[in-house]
Amino acid sequence: MPKQKSHKGLLKRIRITGKKKVAFHKANAGHLRSGKGGKKLMSLRRKSIAKTGDMRRLQKMLNIRLTPGDRPAAPAKAEKAAAASA
């Protein structure tokens, strides 16, 4: 059985971080910027992290296990437990 191929169009638009999160640029930042406010334009310049709702679709397209951006990291949980017991 041949290997599954990852979606090349998606790979050109995203970046997979070291912790297996998906970083991407939001839409509406290309042109017609004069009607948008400064706060909106600044937020469009930053990269976003994909949320839990998109993970199933992204994992199927990329054939990779990914971490949602809105899930807390595991070390924070361990630090809370250590602080509670101390």
C-alpha distances in whole Angstrom, upper triangle without the diagonal:
4,7,9,12,16,18,20,24,24,23,26,28,28,28,27,29,29,29,26,29,28,31,32,35,37,37,41,42,42,45,48,48,52,52,50,52,52,50,48,47,47,44,42,42,41,37,36,33,31,32,30,30,28,25,23,23,22,20,17,18,18,15,18,20,24,27,30,33,35,34,37,36,36,39,41,41,42,45,46,46,48,50,51,51,54
4,7,9,13,15,17,20,21,20,23,25,25,25,24,27,27,28,24,26,26,29,29,32,34,35,38,39,38,42,45,45,49,49,48,49,49,48,45,44,44,42,39,39,38,34,33,31,29,30,29,29,26,24,22,21,20,18,16,16,15,13,16,19,22,26,28,31,34,33,36,35,35,38,40,40,41,44,45,45,47,49,50,51,53
4,6,10,13,15,18,18,17,20,22,22,22,20,23,23,24,21,23,22,25,26,29,31,32,35,36,36,39,42,43,46,47,45,46,46,44,42,41,41,38,36,36,34,31,30,27,25,27,26,26,23,21,19,18,17,15,13,13,12,10,12,16,19,22,25,28,30,30,32,31,31,34,36,37,37,40,42,42,44,46,47,48,50
4,7,10,12,15,15,14,18,19,19,20,18,21,22,22,19,20,19,22,23,26,28,28,32,33,33,36,39,39,43,43,41,43,43,41,39,38,38,35,33,33,32,28,27,25,22,24,23,23,20,18,16,15,14,12,10,9,9,7,10,14,16,20,22,25,28,27,30,29,30,33,35,35,36,39,40,41,43,45,46,47,49
4,7,8,12,12,11,14,16,16,17,16,20,21,22,18,19,18,20,21,23,25,26,29,30,29,33,36,36,40,40,39,41,40,39,36,35,35,33,30,30,29,26,25,23,21,23,23,22,19,17,16,14,13,12,10,8,8,8,11,14,16,20,22,24,27,27,30,29,30,33,35,36,37,39,41,41,43,45,46,48,49
4,6,9,8,8,11,13,12,13,13,16,18,19,15,16,14,17,17,20,21,22,26,26,26,30,33,33,37,37,35,37,37,35,32,32,32,29,27,27,25,22,21,19,17,20,20,20,16,15,14,12,10,9,8,6,4,6,9,12,14,17,19,21,24,24,27,26,28,30,32,33,35,37,38,39,41,43,44,45,47
4,6,5,6,9,10,11,13,13,17,19,20,16,16,14,16,15,18,19,19,23,23,23,26,29,30,34,34,32,34,34,33,30,29,29,27,24,25,24,20,20,19,17,19,19,19,15,14,14,11,9,10,9,5,6,9,11,14,15,18,19,21,24,25,28,27,29,32,33,34,36,38,39,40,42,44,45,47,48
4,5,5,6,9,10,12,13,17,19,21,17,17,15,16,15,17,19,19,22,22,21,25,28,29,33,33,31,33,33,32,30,28,28,27,24,23,23,20,20,19,18,21,22,21,17,17,17,14,12,13,13,9,9,12,13,17,17,20,21,22,25,26,29,29,31,33,34,36,38,39,40,42,44,45,46,48,50
4,5,5,7,9,12,14,18,21,22,18,18,14,15,13,14,16,16,19,19,18,21,24,25,29,30,28,30,30,30,27,25,26,24,21,21,21,18,18,18,17,20,21,20,16,17,17,14,12,14,14,10,10,14,15,18,18,20,21,21,24,26,29,29,31,34,35,36,38,40,41,43,44,45,47,49,50
4,5,5,6,9,11,15,18,18,15,14,11,11,10,12,14,14,18,18,18,21,24,25,29,29,27,29,29,28,25,24,24,22,19,19,19,15,15,14,13,16,17,17,13,13,14,11,9,11,11,8,8,12,13,15,14,17,17,18,21,22,25,25,28,30,31,32,35,36,37,39,41,42,43,45,47
4,5,6,7,9,12,15,17,13,13,10,11,10,13,15,16,20,19,19,23,26,26,30,31,28,30,29,28,26,24,24,22,20,19,18,15,15,15,14,17,19,19,15,15,16,13,10,12,13,9,8,11,12,15,14,16,17,18,21,22,25,24,27,29,30,32,33,35,36,38,39,41,42,44,45
4,6,8,11,14,17,19,16,15,12,12,10,11,14,15,18,17,16,20,23,24,27,28,26,28,28,27,24,23,23,21,18,18,17,14,15,16,15,19,21,21,17,17,19,16,13,15,16,13,12,15,16,18,17,19,19,19,23,25,27,27,29,31,32,34,36,37,38,40,42,43,44,46,48
4,7,10,13,17,18,15,14,10,9,7,8,10,11,14,14,14,18,21,21,24,25,23,25,24,24,21,19,19,18,15,15,14,11,12,13,12,16,18,18,15,16,17,15,12,15,16,13,12,16,16,18,16,18,17,17,20,22,25,25,28,30,30,32,34,35,36,39,40,41,42,45,46
4,7,10,13,14,12,10,6,6,5,8,11,13,16,15,16,20,23,22,26,27,24,25,25,23,21,20,19,17,15,14,13,10,10,10,10,14,16,16,13,13,16,14,10,13,15,12,11,14,13,15,13,14,14,14,17,19,21,21,24,26,27,29,31,31,33,35,36,37,39,41,42
4,6,10,11,9,8,6,5,6,10,13,15,19,18,19,22,26,25,28,29,26,27,26,24,22,21,20,18,16,15,13,10,10,10,11,14,16,18,15,14,17,16,12,13,16,14,12,15,13,14,12,13,14,13,17,18,20,19,22,23,24,27,28,29,31,33,34,35,37,39,40
4,7,8,6,6,5,6,9,13,15,18,22,21,22,26,29,28,31,32,29,30,28,26,25,24,22,20,19,18,15,12,12,10,10,13,15,17,14,12,15,15,11,11,15,13,10,13,10,11,9,10,11,11,15,16,17,16,19,20,22,24,25,26,28,30,31,32,34,36,37
4,5,5,5,6,7,10,14,17,20,23,22,24,27,30,29,32,33,29,30,28,26,25,24,22,20,19,18,15,12,12,10,11,14,16,18,16,14,17,18,14,14,18,17,14,15,12,12,10,10,11,11,14,15,15,14,16,18,19,21,22,23,25,27,28,29,31,33,34
4,5,7,10,11,14,17,20,24,27,26,27,31,34,32,36,36,33,33,31,29,28,27,25,23,23,21,18,15,15,13,14,16,17,20,18,16,19,20,16,16,19,19,15,16,13,12,10,10,13,12,16,15,15,13,15,16,18,20,20,21,24,25,26,27,30,31,32
4,6,9,11,15,18,20,24,27,26,28,32,35,33,36,36,33,33,31,29,28,27,25,23,23,22,19,15,15,11,13,14,15,18,16,14,17,18,15,14,18,18,15,16,12,11,8,7,10,10,13,12,12,10,11,13,15,16,18,19,21,22,23,25,27,28,29
4,7,10,13,17,19,22,26,25,27,31,33,32,35,35,32,33,31,29,27,27,25,23,22,22,19,15,14,11,11,12,13,16,14,11,14,15,12,11,14,14,12,12,9,7,5,5,8,9,13,12,13,12,14,16,17,19,20,22,23,25,26,28,29,31,32
4,6,10,14,15,19,22,22,24,28,30,29,32,32,29,29,28,25,24,24,22,19,19,18,15,12,10,7,7,9,10,13,11,9,13,14,11,11,15,14,12,14,11,9,6,5,6,6,10,10,12,11,14,16,17,19,21,22,23,25,27,28,29,31,33
4,7,10,12,15,19,19,21,24,27,26,29,29,26,27,26,24,22,21,20,17,16,16,13,10,8,6,5,9,11,12,10,9,12,12,9,10,13,12,11,13,11,11,8,8,8,8,11,13,15,15,18,20,21,22,24,25,26,29,30,31,33,35,36
4,7,10,13,16,16,18,21,24,22,26,26,23,23,22,20,18,18,17,14,13,12,10,6,5,5,6,10,13,14,12,12,15,15,12,14,17,15,14,17,15,15,11,11,10,9,12,14,16,16,20,21,21,24,26,26,27,30,31,32,34,36,37
4,7,9,13,12,14,18,20,19,23,23,20,21,20,19,16,15,15,12,10,10,9,5,5,7,8,11,14,15,12,13,16,15,12,15,17,15,14,18,17,17,14,14,13,12,15,17,19,20,23,25,25,27,29,30,31,33,35,35,37,39,40
4,7,10,9,11,14,17,15,19,19,17,18,17,16,13,12,12,10,7,7,7,5,6,9,10,13,17,17,15,16,19,18,15,18,20,18,18,21,20,21,18,18,16,14,17,20,22,23,26,27,27,29,32,32,33,36,37,37,39,41,42
4,7,7,10,13,15,14,17,17,14,16,15,14,11,11,11,9,6,8,8,7,7,10,10,13,16,16,14,17,19,17,16,19,21,19,19,23,22,22,19,19,17,15,17,20,22,24,27,29,28,30,33,33,34,36,38,38,39,42,43
4,6,8,10,12,12,15,15,13,15,16,15,12,11,13,11,8,10,11,11,11,13,13,16,19,18,16,19,21,18,17,21,22,20,21,24,24,25,22,22,20,18,20,23,26,27,31,33,32,34,37,37,37,40,42,41,43,46,47
4,6,7,8,8,12,11,10,12,14,14,10,9,12,11,8,10,13,13,13,17,17,19,22,21,19,22,24,22,21,25,26,23,24,28,28,29,26,26,23,21,23,26,29,30,34,36,35,37,40,39,40,43,44,44,45,48,49
4,6,8,7,11,11,9,12,12,12,9,7,10,10,6,7,10,11,13,16,18,20,23,23,21,23,26,24,22,26,27,25,25,29,28,29,26,26,24,22,23,27,29,30,34,35,34,36,39,39,39,42,44,43,45,48,49
4,7,7,11,12,12,14,15,16,13,10,13,13,10,10,13,14,16,19,20,23,26,25,23,25,28,25,23,27,28,25,25,29,29,30,28,28,26,24,26,30,32,33,36,38,37,40,42,42,43,46,47,47,48,51,52
4,5,8,10,10,13,14,16,13,11,14,15,12,13,16,17,19,22,23,26,29,28,26,29,31,28,27,30,31,28,29,33,33,34,31,31,29,28,29,33,35,36,40,41,40,43,45,45,45,48,50,49,51,54,55
4,6,7,8,11,13,15,13,11,15,16,13,14,18,20,21,24,25,27,30,29,27,30,33,30,29,33,34,31,32,36,36,37,34,34,31,29,30,34,36,38,41,43,42,44,47,46,47,50,51,50,52,55,56
4,6,5,8,9,12,10,8,11,13,11,12,15,17,19,23,24,26,29,29,27,30,32,30,29,33,34,31,32,36,35,36,33,32,30,28,29,32,34,36,39,40,39,42,45,44,44,47,49,48,49,53,53
4,6,8,9,12,11,10,13,15,13,15,18,21,22,26,27,29,33,32,30,33,36,34,33,36,37,35,36,39,39,39,36,36,33,31,31,35,37,38,42,43,42,44,47,46,46,50,51,50,51,55,55
4,7,10,12,10,10,14,15,14,16,19,21,22,26,27,28,31,30,29,32,35,33,32,36,37,35,36,39,39,39,36,35,32,30,30,34,36,38,42,43,41,43,46,46,45,49,50,49,50,54,54
4,7,8,6,7,10,11,10,13,15,18,19,22,23,25,28,27,27,30,32,30,30,33,35,32,33,37,36,36,33,32,29,27,27,31,32,34,38,39,37,40,43,42,42,45,47,45,47,50,50
4,6,5,6,9,10,11,13,15,18,19,22,24,25,29,28,28,31,34,32,31,34,36,34,35,38,37,37,34,32,29,26,27,30,31,33,37,38,36,38,41,40,40,43,45,43,45,48,48
4,5,5,6,9,10,11,13,16,18,21,24,25,29,29,28,31,34,32,31,34,36,34,34,38,36,36,33,31,29,25,26,29,30,32,36,36,34,37,40,38,38,42,43,42,43,47,46
4,6,5,6,9,10,11,15,15,19,21,22,26,26,26,28,31,30,29,32,34,33,33,36,34,34,30,28,26,22,23,26,27,29,32,33,31,34,36,35,35,38,40,38,40,43,43
4,6,5,6,9,10,13,14,17,19,20,24,23,23,26,29,27,26,29,31,30,30,33,32,32,28,27,24,21,21,25,26,28,32,33,31,34,37,36,35,39,40,39,40,44,44
4,5,5,6,9,12,14,17,19,21,25,25,24,26,29,28,26,29,31,29,30,33,32,32,28,27,25,22,23,26,28,29,33,34,32,35,38,37,37,40,41,40,42,45,46
4,5,5,7,11,12,16,19,20,24,25,24,26,29,28,26,29,31,30,29,33,31,31,27,26,23,20,21,25,25,27,30,31,29,32,35,34,34,37,38,37,39,42,42
4,5,6,8,9,13,15,17,20,21,20,22,26,25,23,26,28,27,27,30,28,28,24,23,20,17,18,21,22,24,28,28,27,29,32,31,31,35,36,35,37,40,40
4,6,8,9,13,15,17,20,20,19,21,25,23,21,25,27,25,25,28,27,27,23,22,20,17,19,22,24,25,29,30,29,31,34,33,34,37,38,38,39,42,43
4,7,9,13,16,18,22,23,21,23,26,25,22,25,28,25,25,28,27,27,24,23,21,18,20,23,24,25,29,30,29,31,34,33,34,37,38,38,39,42,43
4,7,10,13,16,19,20,19,20,24,23,20,23,26,24,23,26,24,24,21,20,18,15,17,20,21,21,25,26,25,28,30,29,30,33,34,34,36,39,39
4,7,10,13,16,18,16,17,20,19,17,19,22,20,19,22,21,21,17,16,15,12,14,17,19,19,23,24,23,26,28,28,29,32,33,33,35,38,38
4,7,9,13,14,13,14,17,17,15,17,20,19,18,21,19,19,15,14,12,9,11,14,16,17,21,22,21,24,26,26,27,30,31,31,33,36,36
4,6,10,12,10,11,15,15,12,14,17,17,16,18,16,15,11,10,8,5,8,11,13,14,17,19,19,21,23,24,25,27,29,29,30,33,34
4,7,8,7,7,11,11,9,11,14,14,14,16,14,13,10,9,6,6,8,11,14,15,18,20,20,22,24,25,26,28,30,30,31,34,36
4,6,6,7,10,11,10,12,15,16,16,17,16,14,11,9,5,5,6,8,12,14,17,20,19,20,23,24,24,26,28,29,29,32,34
4,5,5,8,10,10,11,14,15,15,16,15,12,10,8,5,7,7,8,12,14,16,19,19,19,22,24,23,25,28,28,29,31,33
4,6,7,8,10,11,13,14,16,17,16,14,12,11,8,10,10,11,15,18,20,23,23,23,26,27,27,28,31,32,32,35,37
4,6,6,6,9,10,11,12,14,13,12,10,11,8,10,11,13,17,18,21,24,24,24,27,29,29,30,33,34,34,36,39
4,6,5,6,8,10,10,11,10,9,7,8,6,9,11,12,15,16,18,22,22,22,25,27,27,28,31,32,32,35,37
4,6,5,6,9,10,10,10,9,9,10,10,13,14,15,18,19,21,24,25,25,27,29,29,30,33,34,35,37,39
4,6,5,6,9,10,11,11,11,13,12,15,16,17,21,22,24,27,27,28,30,32,32,34,36,37,38,40,42
4,5,5,6,8,8,9,8,11,10,13,15,16,19,20,22,25,26,26,29,31,31,33,35,36,37,39,41
4,5,5,5,5,6,6,10,11,14,16,16,19,19,21,24,25,25,27,30,30,31,34,35,36,38,40
4,6,5,8,9,10,13,14,17,19,19,23,23,24,27,29,29,31,33,34,35,37,39,39,41,43
4,6,8,11,11,15,15,18,20,21,24,24,26,29,30,31,33,35,36,37,39,40,41,43,45
4,5,9,9,13,14,17,20,20,23,22,24,27,28,29,31,33,34,35,37,39,40,41,43
4,7,9,13,15,18,21,20,23,22,23,26,28,28,30,32,33,34,36,38,39,40,42
4,6,10,13,15,18,17,20,19,20,23,24,25,26,29,30,31,33,35,36,37,39
4,7,10,13,16,14,17,16,16,19,21,21,23,25,27,27,29,31,32,33,35
4,7,9,12,11,14,13,15,18,19,20,21,23,25,26,28,29,30,32,34
4,6,9,8,10,10,11,14,15,16,18,20,21,22,24,26,27,29,30
4,6,6,9,10,13,16,16,16,19,21,21,23,25,26,27,29,31
4,6,8,9,13,15,15,16,19,20,20,22,24,25,26,29,30
4,6,9,12,15,14,15,18,19,18,21,23,23,24,27,28
4,6,9,12,11,11,15,16,16,18,20,21,21,24,26
4,7,9,7,8,11,12,12,14,17,17,18,21,22
4,6,6,7,10,11,12,14,15,16,18,20,21
4,5,5,7,9,10,11,13,15,16,17,19
4,5,5,6,9,10,11,12,14,16,17
4,5,5,6,9,10,11,12,15,16
4,5,5,6,9,10,11,13,15
4,5,5,6,9,10,11,13
4,5,5,6,9,10,11
4,5,5,6,9,10
4,5,5,6,9
4,5,5,6
4,6,5
4,6
4
